[in-house]
């Protein structure tokens, strides 16, 4: 699914990348002089926040500043010491200065609830950490990649050594990326209230955006006014002022803010049109949005203007719920917004299930859907109704699920479709007359996490004597071998599956075979060297599916150095755009790096997702 994320109240103005925090806790004061320096550097247990939070923000241990020493060497000691300082004279008190806690170490996840470890940035410089966090993909349709990135961004960890590379803090970058992922609650937990020691603009913009997304104008406008008072010439806050002043009936003041915004270089045709409408010019039309952000959505709601076509596809994940709540939204667009939001993990599946269930579809449209003439969100809703509402499992329900899968594959919504049909797929009987739909049912069941149903349908296929059903069973072999990895390589089954590819061009057949071998190894299946050696055939020497060399090389370096967080981040960057592509080299590199970090469960889940996305 091709999507662009845009923010016009920028979470970062000047942000060089593409991720939230809690109040920073202060650690206890330095220990008395009679304690050892090692005792002084022990980790302190984080205190509880003053207000209840969904999860506690954990603070990494405070790092001590170097000991400041006198320049008088002790008797018998050399005058110089490494670093250009001298050892303190016996009996002279040495002074230690504790550095302030770095708020960027804060997080919501520790070792006991999914964190990647407090030392996860060991071996990585601060500049490199900021660089890779800024490049993380968002939004992400892969459930496993999205969860792994969430863990990376929310882990409580010591800040990497070195100087910051820019004006944005490590915490601010993480908050920004969480917001881009559509994880608004986590962003708020980590970034509100603003840490006093940090000046990232994200901490000012975040609560304004979140309030606008809830259409809480009473909260958003005072926040915007406060931001404008601190930075009177900042274009982002002037935009908020334009909206709030027109909303409050202050036309002259709104025009003044709009003029100042233009003076600061503001160029946004849709924003200016919506401001004009709020100012009383009803002749203005909004036909297209160059970008979508919470402020634009709030202005559309206030002016009762319809959402222009193409807007949902470019909207940030976290804004999709607000878009779906627009009163004037076309039903098809509402379903589309909810569907994309569920697919990206930004909207609970139950909202889409309710919308699908309540939608009334005229008989004429039903016929067009069954004939394959309509293939949008309304068609998905109708097929969902068919699959859910048939009284008894059997050929009709299986055929409906087959159509659901075909439409989901065409629209790129496999995981979303599977999750809303999870209850239907659970323990669905595999009746002989329904087995022609087995590939669709197996893939939907695996995408929904219902491995028992997938196993039941494949076993039913294997028990049949019909040659057509035997071929179908062979076609589904790669999926089940990933779900239940055997201890020995099943060469006969691999060859039977390969036989089903005999009508494909040699390059395509070899690519699929290589992909299955890569995914099998990632899942822990030992592929013999002889099987790989048989893949070396004339005409298959060249390949255009190479990962970006710089990212690939950095991933290998980080993996060899056991730099955990950096390795995870670089693997996410490579896999974000390649999980659904025929690029076994990239998958092998990224999977190998993650397995070296003992993330085997995540790699197995990613291997299955990759297989499903390729229709294996």
Helices and strands as residue ranges (DSSP letters): H 37-40, G 103-105, H 126-134, H 143-154, H 170-181, H 184-191, H 202-213, H 217-230, H 235-247, H 251-263, H 269-278, H 294-303, G 312-314, G 317-319, H 320-324, H 331-343, H 349-358, H 363-370, H 377-389, H 395-411, H 414-420, H 422-425, G 432-437, H 438-447, H 451-462, H 467-475, H 477-483, H 491-499, H 506-522, H 529-533, H 549-560, H 564-578, H 584-596, H 600-613
